Amino acid sequence: MGFRFSGIFFYMSTVHLIDASPYIFRAYFSLPSSITDADGGEAHAVYGFTTFLLKYIDDEDPTHVAVAFDESLTTSFRNEIYPDYKAQRELPPPELEAQLASCQDVARALGMVTLVSDRYEADDLVGTLCRRAEEAGHDVVIVSPDKDLAQFVGESVQLYDFARGNRYGIKETREKFGVNPGQIIDWIALAGDSVDNIPGVRGIGPKTAVVLLEEFENLDAIYKGLDRIPELSVRGAAGIRDRLEKEREMAFLSRELATIALDAPVEEDVEALLFHGADKGEIDPLFDRLGFGRIRERISHWCS
């Protein structure tokens, strides 16, 4: 896609924003721990993550790419709002935690911009760059299986669950969740999210949330129209109204928790994400340390 201004043609690129954590965790739990680095330490998460990045580069041939990592597992600004946010999640085992820095090293050595913050989650880093790229007129592919990121899906933004090969535009998002992308945060506010320990409204599940959002545009409209809810053709409508009234504060808190930040500390602009390929001067010593041998033969994009 491009545009012409004063006789000069400008090319508008597709920006690829990768949410690293799901692919690191997937590698850690699916590959054998017998994959070790040069010192005998476990390296299977790094190895699996590296193969994922190499396959993604080969399949998608990105011109602009960034990889966002999580370091805010217990220090997210959301924990300040709601201390129980993600409280049920176990911290990564030491064997995985020891490999996380190397995952970042690999992404950088392959020529990708890496993003990390101790206060903002990877979703926030991705969301901030996504909005920045959209406003600059670029298309965006968000690479993640995380449903929270579906809130960004639009005419120029696609959510790509790479491991399953599923791509979500507006139509596919509605088919999967029953709501439009712009309603995702309100859907989570009502139904909650057990993965992130977002409480939602007790007694309201995903299906009831869909019914409410089909009748009302968003959470604000639902609360303005509470007295209309008993008239809806849904089982237990009167009880739903009462639960919403009782859980009003929690519903709006849940929406705040589900809303991805657009002001995360990301210094890079879109042009900084230009993908030049792997740096041999970084790859060779890094892969030697990690005990990686022939995998470097799969690197198809090198810095000139």
KEKE-3310 file (N, C-alpha, C; in steps of 0.2 Angstrom, whole numbers, plus 5000, padded with zeros to 4 digits):
npx = (5004:5002:5005:5004:5013:5015:5021:5030:5032:5026:5029:5019:5021:5018:5017:5024:5020:5026:5020:5030:5029:5019:5025:5037:5034:5027:5037:5045:5037:5035:5046:5060:5070:5082:5089:5102:5113:5130:5136:5129:5117:5099:5091:5080:5069:5073:5078:5067:5059:5068:5067:5054:5054:5062:5055:5044:5049:5053:5041:5033:5040:5044:5045:5045:5047:5044:5047:5039:5042:5038:5041:5035:5028:5024:5024:5016:5007:4994:4993:4994:4982:4973:4977:4976:4977:4981:4986:4984:4992:5007:5024:5037:5046:5062:5071:5066:5065:5079:5081:5075:5082:5091:5082:5078:5090:5092:5082:5086:5098:5094:5090:5079:5068:5068:5056:5053:5047:5046:5035:5024:5015:5018:5008:5004:5015:5014:5002:5003:5013:5005:4994:5002:5007:4996:4991:5000:4997:5000:4997:4994:5000:4997:5005:5000:4991:4983:4967:4964:4971:4963:4956:4961:4959:4955:4950:4963:4971:4976:4974:4985:4986:4998:5003:4992:4988:4978:4970:4963:4952:4940:4927:4930:4934:4922:4915:4921:4921:4908:4906:4910:4926:4929:4921:4927:4934:4923:4916:4925:4925:4912:4911:4923:4940:4948:4961:4969:4965:4954:4940:4927:4909:4901:4892:4888:4892:4901:4892:4880:4886:4888:4874:4870:4878:4874:4862:4865:4877:4889:4898:4895:4882:4875:4874:4867:4855:4850:4837:4830:4834:4827:4817:4822:4824:4830:4836:4833:4833:4829:4837:4850:4850:4850:4862:4871:4869:4873:4887:4893:4904:4915:4913:4917:4930:4935:4935:4944:4956:4956:4958:4970:4985:4989:5000:5012:5030:5037:5050:5053:5049:5039:5048:5059:5058:5062:5067:5082:5089:5098:5113:5128:5140:5134:5126:5135:5144:5133:5125:5135:5137:5124:5124:5119:5119:5117:5106:5108:5110:5097:5094:5089:5089:5101:5111:5117)
npy = (4994:5011:5029:5045:5060:5076:5071:5062:5045:5036:5022:5012:5002:4985:4983:4972:4965:4957:4947:4940:4931:4920:4912:4909:4902:4891:4885:4881:4872:4862:4857:4846:4846:4842:4849:4859:4873:4879:4878:4868:4871:4873:4875:4875:4882:4894:4889:4884:4896:4903:4895:4898:4912:4912:4904:4912:4924:4918:4914:4926:4936:4950:4968:4977:4975:4971:4965:4961:4959:4952:4959:4962:4954:4955:4968:4976:4991:4988:4980:4989:4995:4985:4973:4959:4956:4945:4937:4923:4917:4907:4911:4911:4895:4893:4888:4892:4906:4909:4908:4919:4931:4927:4925:4937:4942:4934:4938:4952:4949:4943:4954:4961:4974:4975:4976:4981:4982:4986:4990:4991:4979:4967:4967:4981:4987:4983:4987:5001:5004:4999:5008:5019:5015:5013:5027:5032:5027:5014:4996:4984:4969:4959:4948:4935:4924:4930:4935:4947:4957:4957:4968:4978:4975:4979:4989:4990:4982:4967:4952:4939:4922:4913:4900:4892:4896:4905:4919:4935:4946:4959:4952:4939:4940:4944:4932:4923:4928:4934:4947:4964:4970:4982:4980:4971:4974:4978:4966:4958:4965:4962:4948:4944:4937:4923:4919:4931:4934:4944:4950:4953:4953:4944:4930:4932:4926:4923:4921:4928:4940:4943:4944:4955:4965:4965:4971:4983:4995:4997:4995:5007:5011:5000:5001:5013:5009:5000:4998:4993:4980:4969:4967:4961:4946:4935:4922:4924:4938:4948:4945:4947:4960:4964:4959:4966:4979:4977:4974:4985:4993:4984:4980:4991:4993:4981:4983:4993:4986:4977:4986:4990:4999:5014:5022:5017:5017:5018:5021:5020:5024:5020:5019:5015:5002:4995:4981:4973:4962:4947:4950:4944:4946:4946:4935:4923:4922:4922:4911:4901:4902:4898:4885:4882:4874:4869:4876:4890:4889:4891:4904:4916:4929:4941:4955:4966)
npz = (5000:4996:4994:4985:4985:4980:4968:4973:4978:4992:5001:5011:5024:5031:5048:5059:5075:5088:5101:5113:5125:5125:5115:5120:5132:5126:5120:5130:5138:5128:5122:5124:5140:5138:5128:5128:5133:5130:5142:5148:5154:5154:5138:5130:5129:5124:5112:5105:5104:5096:5084:5081:5078:5067:5058:5057:5051:5039:5033:5033:5029:5034:5034:5043:5060:5078:5094:5109:5126:5142:5158:5168:5178:5191:5194:5187:5182:5183:5194:5204:5204:5206:5217:5216:5203:5191:5201:5204:5195:5193:5196:5183:5182:5189:5179:5167:5169:5169:5155:5149:5147:5137:5126:5123:5118:5107:5098:5096:5090:5078:5072:5076:5083:5101:5114:5131:5148:5165:5171:5162:5153:5140:5131:5132:5127:5114:5110:5111:5101:5090:5089:5086:5073:5066:5066:5058:5046:5042:5039:5052:5059:5073:5082:5091:5103:5112:5118:5123:5115:5104:5104:5097:5084:5067:5052:5047:5055:5061:5070:5073:5077:5077:5080:5078:5066:5064:5058:5063:5058:5058:5055:5059:5072:5078:5075:5083:5096:5098:5099:5093:5089:5096:5107:5115:5127:5135:5135:5142:5154:5159:5159:5164:5166:5168:5166:5168:5180:5181:5188:5183:5182:5195:5191:5178:5163:5148:5137:5142:5143:5129:5125:5132:5126:5113:5114:5120:5117:5124:5140:5148:5142:5145:5159:5160:5155:5164:5169:5159:5157:5163:5154:5144:5133:5140:5150:5167:5168:5177:5188:5183:5181:5194:5199:5191:5196:5209:5207:5201:5203:5202:5189:5181:5186:5181:5167:5166:5169:5159:5148:5136:5138:5129:5131:5134:5138:5124:5114:5101:5084:5069:5058:5065:5066:5055:5047:5045:5045:5051:5062:5059:5067:5080:5080:5079:5091:5101:5097:5099:5113:5117:5112:5100:5085:5069:5067:5064:5051:5046:5045:5035:5032:5032:5038:5027)
capx = (5000:5006:5002:5008:5012:5020:5025:5034:5028:5028:5027:5016:5023:5014:5021:5023:5021:5026:5020:5034:5028:5016:5029:5042:5031:5025:5043:5047:5033:5034:5052:5064:5075:5089:5092:5106:5118:5137:5138:5125:5111:5093:5090:5075:5064:5077:5079:5060:5058:5072:5064:5048:5056:5065:5049:5040:5053:5053:5034:5030:5045:5042:5049:5045:5045:5046:5045:5038:5043:5035:5045:5030:5024:5021:5025:5012:5003:4987:4994:4993:4975:4970:4983:4975:4978:4986:4989:4984:4998:5013:5029:5040:5051:5069:5074:5063:5067:5086:5082:5072:5086:5093:5077:5078:5096:5091:5078:5090:5103:5091:5088:5072:5068:5065:5053:5052:5046:5045:5028:5019:5015:5020:5002:5004:5020:5012:4996:5006:5016:5000:4991:5006:5008:4989:4990:5005:4994:5002:4994:4998:4999:4999:5006:4998:4985:4979:4961:4964:4974:4958:4952:4964:4957:4951:4951:4970:4974:4974:4977:4987:4988:5003:5004:4986:4987:4971:4970:4957:4950:4933:4922:4933:4934:4915:4913:4924:4919:4902:4906:4915:4933:4928:4917:4931:4935:4917:4914:4929:4922:4906:4912:4929:4945:4951:4968:4972:4961:4950:4934:4920:4903:4899:4885:4888:4897:4903:4886:4876:4889:4886:4867:4870:4882:4870:4857:4868:4883:4895:4896:4891:4876:4871:4872:4862:4849:4848:4830:4827:4837:4822:4813:4826:4822:4836:4834:4835:4835:4829:4843:4855:4850:4852:4869:4875:4869:4878:4894:4894:4911:4919:4913:4921:4937:4937:4936:4950:4961:4956:4960:4977:4987:4992:5005:5018:5036:5040:5053:5054:5044:5038:5054:5065:5056:5064:5070:5088:5091:5103:5120:5133:5144:5131:5124:5140:5145:5127:5123:5140:5136:5118:5125:5116:5124:5115:5100:5110:5109:5091:5094:5088:5090:5107:5113:5121)
capy = (5000:5018:5035:5049:5067:5080:5068:5057:5039:5034:5015:5011:4995:4982:4982:4965:4966:4950:4946:4935:4927:4914:4907:4906:4897:4886:4881:4878:4866:4857:4854:4842:4850:4839:4854:4863:4877:4876:4876:4862:4874:4871:4881:4872:4888:4899:4886:4884:4903:4905:4892:4901:4918:4910:4902:4918:4928:4915:4914:4932:4941:4957:4974:4981:4971:4972:4959:4964:4954:4954:4959:4966:4949:4956:4975:4980:4996:4985:4978:4995:4996:4979:4969:4952:4955:4939:4934:4916:4914:4905:4914:4906:4892:4896:4885:4896:4913:4909:4908:4924:4936:4925:4925:4944:4942:4931:4943:4957:4947:4942:4961:4964:4978:4972:4980:4978:4987:4983:4992:4990:4973:4966:4970:4988:4989:4981:4992:5008:5004:4997:5014:5024:5013:5015:5034:5034:5025:5007:4991:4980:4962:4958:4941:4933:4921:4933:4938:4954:4961:4958:4975:4983:4973:4984:4988:4990:4978:4959:4948:4932:4917:4910:4893:4889:4898:4908:4926:4938:4953:4961:4947:4933:4942:4943:4925:4919:4930:4936:4954:4967:4971:4988:4978:4966:4976:4978:4959:4955:4968:4958:4940:4942:4933:4919:4919:4937:4936:4950:4947:4954:4953:4938:4927:4934:4923:4925:4921:4933:4946:4944:4946:4962:4969:4965:4975:4989:4996:4996:4995:5013:5010:4995:5004:5019:5006:4995:4996:4989:4973:4964:4966:4957:4939:4931:4919:4927:4945:4952:4943:4950:4967:4965:4958:4972:4985:4976:4974:4991:4996:4979:4980:4996:4991:4975:4986:4997:4981:4974:4991:4990:5006:5017:5027:5014:5020:5015:5027:5019:5026:5015:5018:5012:4995:4992:4974:4973:4955:4945:4952:4939:4947:4945:4928:4918:4921:4921:4904:4897:4901:4894:4878:4881:4873:4870:4881:4896:4888:4892:4911:4918:4936:4944:4962:4967)
capz = (5000:4996:4992:4981:4987:4976:4963:4976:4980:4998:5003:5018:5026:5036:5054:5063:5082:5091:5109:5114:5130:5123:5111:5124:5136:5122:5118:5137:5140:5123:5120:5130:5143:5136:5124:5133:5131:5130:5149:5151:5156:5149:5133:5126:5128:5119:5105:5102:5102:5090:5078:5080:5075:5060:5054:5056:5046:5032:5031:5032:5026:5037:5032:5050:5065:5084:5098:5115:5131:5148:5164:5173:5180:5197:5195:5182:5185:5185:5201:5209:5203:5208:5219:5214:5196:5189:5207:5204:5191:5196:5192:5179:5185:5188:5173:5162:5170:5167:5148:5146:5144:5130:5121:5120:5115:5100:5094:5094:5085:5072:5069:5078:5089:5107:5119:5138:5153:5171:5173:5157:5150:5133:5127:5132:5122:5107:5109:5110:5094:5085:5088:5083:5066:5063:5065:5053:5040:5041:5042:5057:5061:5080:5083:5098:5104:5117:5116:5125:5109:5099:5105:5092:5077:5063:5045:5046:5060:5061:5075:5070:5081:5072:5081:5076:5059:5063:5057:5065:5056:5061:5055:5062:5079:5080:5075:5088:5103:5098:5099:5089:5092:5100:5113:5119:5134:5139:5136:5148:5160:5161:5160:5168:5163:5174:5165:5171:5186:5180:5191:5180:5186:5197:5189:5171:5159:5141:5133:5144:5141:5122:5124:5134:5121:5107:5115:5122:5114:5129:5147:5150:5140:5150:5166:5159:5153:5169:5170:5153:5157:5165:5148:5138:5132:5142:5156:5173:5166:5183:5192:5179:5182:5201:5199:5188:5200:5215:5205:5196:5204:5200:5182:5178:5187:5176:5161:5167:5169:5152:5143:5135:5138:5123:5132:5137:5136:5118:5111:5094:5079:5065:5054:5068:5066:5049:5048:5041:5045:5057:5063:5060:5073:5086:5080:5080:5098:5105:5096:5102:5120:5118:5110:5094:5079:5062:5067:5061:5043:5044:5045:5028:5031:5035:5037:5021)
cpx = (5004:5002:5007:5007:5018:5024:5029:5030:5030:5025:5025:5017:5018:5019:5019:5025:5020:5025:5024:5032:5025:5020:5035:5040:5029:5031:5045:5044:5032:5040:5056:5069:5082:5092:5095:5111:5125:5139:5134:5118:5105:5092:5085:5070:5067:5077:5072:5058:5062:5069:5058:5049:5058:5060:5045:5043:5052:5046:5031:5034:5044:5047:5050:5043:5048:5044:5045:5038:5040:5041:5041:5026:5020:5021:5021:5008:4996:4987:4993:4985:4971:4975:4982:4975:4983:4989:4989:4989:5004:5019:5033:5045:5058:5072:5072:5066:5074:5087:5079:5076:5089:5088:5077:5085:5096:5087:5082:5095:5101:5089:5082:5072:5065:5062:5052:5051:5044:5038:5023:5020:5017:5014:5001:5009:5017:5006:4998:5009:5010:4996:4995:5007:5002:4989:4995:5003:4996:4997:4998:4995:5001:4999:5005:4992:4981:4973:4961:4966:4969:4955:4955:4962:4953:4952:4959:4974:4971:4978:4979:4989:4992:5003:4998:4985:4980:4973:4963:4956:4943:4928:4924:4932:4926:4912:4915:4922:4912:4901:4911:4921:4932:4924:4921:4932:4929:4914:4918:4927:4916:4908:4918:4934:4949:4959:4972:4969:4958:4943:4928:4915:4901:4892:4884:4893:4897:4896:4881:4879:4888:4879:4867:4873:4878:4865:4859:4875:4890:4893:4893:4884:4872:4869:4867:4855:4847:4841:4826:4829:4831:4817:4816:4824:4828:4834:4837:4836:4834:4835:4849:4856:4852:4860:4874:4875:4873:4885:4896:4902:4916:4919:4917:4928:4939:4939:4942:4956:4962:4958:4968:4979:4990:4998:5011:5024:5040:5043:5053:5048:5044:5045:5059:5064:5059:5068:5076:5091:5096:5110:5124:5138:5141:5129:5129:5142:5139:5125:5128:5139:5129:5119:5121:5120:5120:5109:5102:5110:5102:5090:5094:5089:5096:5108:5118:5128)
cpy = (5006:5024:5040:5056:5071:5076:5062:5051:5037:5027:5015:5004:4992:4981:4976:4966:4959:4950:4939:4929:4920:4909:4905:4901:4891:4881:4877:4872:4861:4854:4851:4847:4847:4844:4859:4868:4875:4875:4871:4865:4873:4877:4879:4878:4893:4896:4886:4891:4905:4902:4895:4908:4917:4908:4908:4923:4925:4915:4921:4937:4948:4962:4978:4976:4973:4966:4962:4958:4957:4953:4961:4961:4951:4964:4979:4985:4994:4982:4983:4996:4991:4974:4962:4951:4950:4936:4926:4913:4912:4909:4909:4902:4894:4894:4889:4903:4914:4910:4915:4930:4934:4925:4932:4945:4940:4936:4949:4955:4945:4948:4964:4968:4975:4977:4977:4983:4983:4985:4991:4983:4973:4969:4977:4991:4988:4986:4999:5009:5003:5004:5019:5022:5015:5022:5036:5031:5018:5002:4987:4973:4961:4950:4938:4929:4924:4937:4945:4959:4961:4965:4980:4981:4978:4984:4987:4986:4971:4956:4941:4927:4912:4902:4889:4891:4902:4916:4929:4945:4954:4955:4941:4934:4941:4936:4921:4921:4932:4943:4957:4969:4977:4986:4973:4968:4976:4970:4956:4958:4965:4951:4939:4938:4930:4919:4925:4938:4942:4947:4948:4954:4946:4935:4928:4931:4926:4926:4927:4940:4948:4947:4953:4967:4969:4970:4982:4990:4995:4996:5001:5013:5005:4998:5010:5015:5000:4993:4993:4982:4968:4963:4962:4949:4935:4928:4923:4934:4949:4951:4947:4957:4969:4964:4963:4978:4984:4976:4979:4993:4991:4978:4985:4995:4986:4978:4990:4992:4978:4979:4991:4997:5008:5022:5024:5017:5017:5021:5026:5021:5020:5014:5014:5004:4991:4986:4974:4966:4954:4948:4946:4940:4946:4937:4923:4917:4919:4913:4899:4896:4897:4887:4877:4880:4874:4875:4887:4895:4890:4900:4913:4925:4939:4951:4962:4970)
cpz = (5000:4994:4989:4983:4984:4972:4966:4979:4987:4999:5010:5019:5031:5042:5058:5070:5085:5099:5110:5119:5128:5119:5115:5129:5133:5121:5125:5138:5134:5121:5126:5133:5142:5131:5129:5130:5132:5137:5152:5154:5151:5144:5128:5124:5123:5112:5102:5100:5096:5084:5076:5076:5068:5055:5052:5050:5039:5029:5029:5029:5028:5035:5039:5055:5072:5089:5105:5120:5138:5154:5169:5176:5187:5199:5190:5185:5187:5192:5206:5209:5207:5210:5217:5207:5194:5195:5207:5199:5195:5192:5188:5183:5184:5182:5167:5163:5168:5159:5145:5143:5137:5125:5118:5116:5108:5096:5092:5089:5079:5069:5070:5083:5095:5111:5125:5143:5159:5174:5168:5154:5142:5128:5127:5127:5115:5105:5107:5103:5089:5084:5084:5075:5063:5061:5059:5046:5038:5043:5047:5058:5068:5080:5090:5098:5109:5115:5118:5119:5104:5099:5100:5085:5073:5056:5043:5051:5061:5067:5073:5076:5077:5073:5078:5068:5058:5063:5059:5062:5060:5061:5059:5070:5082:5080:5081:5095:5103:5099:5094:5092:5097:5106:5117:5126:5138:5140:5142:5154:5163:5163:5164:5164:5168:5172:5168:5177:5186:5183:5187:5185:5188:5194:5181:5167:5152:5137:5135:5142:5134:5121:5126:5129:5115:5108:5117:5119:5118:5136:5150:5148:5144:5156:5165:5158:5158:5169:5165:5153:5158:5159:5143:5138:5134:5149:5162:5172:5173:5188:5189:5181:5190:5202:5196:5193:5206:5213:5200:5197:5201:5192:5179:5180:5182:5169:5161:5166:5162:5147:5142:5134:5131:5124:5136:5134:5130:5115:5103:5090:5074:5061:5058:5068:5060:5050:5043:5041:5051:5056:5064:5066:5079:5086:5082:5088:5103:5104:5099:5109:5121:5116:5104:5088:5072:5062:5063:5053:5041:5043:5038:5027:5035:5034:5031:5024)
residu = (MET:GLY:PHE:ARG:PHE:SER:GLY:ILE:PHE:PHE:TYR:MET:SER:THR:VAL:HIS:LEU:ILE:ASP:ALA:SER:PRO:TYR:ILE:PHE:ARG:ALA:TYR:PHE:SER:LEU:PRO:SER:SER:ILE:THR:ASP:ALA:ASP:GLY:GLY:GLU:ALA:HIS:ALA:VAL:TYR:GLY:PHE:THR:THR:PHE:LEU:LEU:LYS:TYR:ILE:ASP:ASP:GLU:ASP:PRO:THR:HIS:VAL:ALA:VAL:ALA:PHE:ASP:GLU:SER:LEU:THR:THR:SER:PHE:ARG:ASN:GLU:ILE:TYR:PRO:ASP:TYR:LYS:ALA:GLN:ARG:GLU:LEU:PRO:PRO:PRO:GLU:LEU:GLU:ALA:GLN:LEU:ALA:SER:CYS:GLN:ASP:VAL:ALA:ARG:ALA:LEU:GLY:MET:VAL:THR:LEU:VAL:SER:ASP:ARG:TYR:GLU:ALA:ASP:ASP:LEU:VAL:GLY:THR:LEU:CYS:ARG:ARG:ALA:GLU:GLU:ALA:GLY:HIS:ASP:VAL:VAL:ILE:VAL:SER:PRO:ASP:LYS:ASP:LEU:ALA:GLN:PHE:VAL:GLY:GLU:SER:VAL:GLN:LEU:TYR:ASP:PHE:ALA:ARG:GLY:ASN:ARG:TYR:GLY:ILE:LYS:GLU:THR:ARG:GLU:LYS:PHE:GLY:VAL:ASN:PRO:GLY:GLN:ILE:ILE:ASP:TRP:ILE:ALA:LEU:ALA:GLY:ASP:SER:VAL:ASP:ASN:ILE:PRO:GLY:VAL:ARG:GLY:ILE:GLY:PRO:LYS:THR:ALA:VAL:VAL:LEU:LEU:GLU:GLU:PHE:GLU:ASN:LEU:ASP:ALA:ILE:TYR:LYS:GLY:LEU:ASP:ARG:ILE:PRO:GLU:LEU:SER:VAL:ARG:GLY:ALA:ALA:GLY:ILE:ARG:ASP:ARG:LEU:GLU:LYS:GLU:ARG:GLU:MET:ALA:PHE:LEU:SER:ARG:GLU:LEU:ALA:THR:ILE:ALA:LEU:ASP:ALA:PRO:VAL:GLU:GLU:ASP:VAL:GLU:ALA:LEU:LEU:PHE:HIS:GLY:ALA:ASP:LYS:GLY:GLU:ILE:ASP:PRO:LEU:PHE:ASP:ARG:LEU:GLY:PHE:GLY:ARG:ILE:ARG:GLU:ARG:ILE:SER:HIS:TRP:CYS:SER)
# end
